[in-house]
Amino acid sequence: MLTVLGRQFHSSQELVRLRAARNPNELIEQKTTVGEAVADNVARFGGSWKFIITCFAVLVVYTAANIVLGRNAWDPYPFILLNLFLSMLAAIQAPIIMMSQNRQDAKDRVRSELDFEVNRRSEFQIQGLARKLNLVSDKIDDVQDLLRTKISSAE
């Protein structure tokens, strides 16, 4: 009986392992459109030190060139053209990053649904094992009672 119980426990563990092995990132990536992939890449680059350092370097070169050129500068101080470019960059980059964040939320939702599914099935398997263990315990108690009665009747 314990052998059968052990086999069922191992099969339930294998079921849980298979369910847990489903990768939510792979499930989401199967449905990824070109626009979503672009949004993810823009968000990845826009939130990196490489982007920050590049922007800082471009801003320094741009302002230095316009200051050195003085009256002949294409965008003299207060750098109105630069402000326009930065505003346009922010206006375009913000919704793209939000799209990427929405995709991350979707991945988190799928991950939590898969976790819930695994937990629910594990709970059912554990309840089944607990019932079987209780049955085994009851049968062992019955056998002990039977042995006690035979021992006491033999004395």
DAJOZI-V370513 format. One record per helix or strand. SS is the DSSP state (2 for helix, 1 for strand). FROM is the first residue (numbers start at 1). TO is the last residue. If there is no record, write none. Layout:
# DAJOZI-V370513
ss->(SS:SS)
from->(FROM:FROM)
to->(TO:TO)
This chain:
# DAJOZI-V370513
ss->(2:2:2:2:2)
from->(2:24:34:49:80)
to->(20:29:46:72:154)
